[in-house]
């Protein structure tokens, strides 16, 4: 239910980075890693220099056995 409300908020305010971050965290907590990754990537398009977002993306990718992608995300954290 909460994720549905935030999805509606994302549709109404697609440029609100915080909505996409919350969606990513919610999806991560419910082990919907593909949706979490998509939400974090959308947030990163809006805020590409946010090292905490790159870290969240990397952790989610590592948890979903996408280690090569996770390494790339962690490299962004290191260069931020």
N, C-alpha and C positions, 0 to 999 in steps of 0.2 A: 504494500500500500504506500509506504513512504517513497519507495523508488518510483512508483507511478506518479506521485505528486511532483517529484523532482524532474521526471521526464516531461511533464506538462510545463513546468517552469522553464526547462531548457528550450522547449518549443516556443514559448512566449518571449524568452530573453536569450536567444542563442549566443549573444556576446558576453553573457555573464559567466566568467570563468569559475566563480565559486560554485555555481550550480553544477557544472561539469565535474569539478573536483569532488563534491559531495556524492554525486552519482557514482563516480569511480570508487570511492571508499565504500559506499553501500554495496555495490556489486562485488567488490573484493571480499567484503565480510560474508556475503552469501555465496562465495565461491563461483560467481559468474565471471570468470576471468576474462573471457573475450569481450564482454560488455564493459568491464572495468578498464581494460586496455583501450578500447575505443573512446571511452569517456576521458581518460587521461590524455590520449592523443589529441582530442578536441581541445582540452584545456591548454595543452602545450602549444597549439596553433595560436591561441589567444595570448599566451604568456610564455614564450619560448625560452626565456632565460631564468626560469624558476627552478632552481636545483632540487627543491623538495618534490616538485612534480616529476622531474626526471627520475628521482629516487623511487617514488610511488610506482611509476611505470615499470622501472627495472624490477622491483620486488614482485609486482604482479606477473610480469613476464617470467621471472624465475620460478614462481609458484605454479605457472602453467606450462612448465618445461619448454620454455622458449629461451634457453640460456644464451644463445648467440645474440638475440635481440636485447636481452637483459644487459649483456656486457656493453652493447652500444649505448644503452640508456645510462648505465653507470659511468661510462666515459664522458657523457655530457655533464654529469654531476661533477666529475673531477675537473672539467675545463671551465665550469661556471665560477 
